[in-house]
């Protein structure tokens, strides 16, 4: 059985939120880099 103290519960919740935030940030940076690559390709195609 794990620790069920309020402090432990809060710590676990904040760690989970931090992991979720990092994951979301990675996804967003990947999307941004893909968009930049597409924009560069489109600009090169127009020239």
Residue pairs with C-beta under 8 A, 6 or more apart in sequence:
2 8
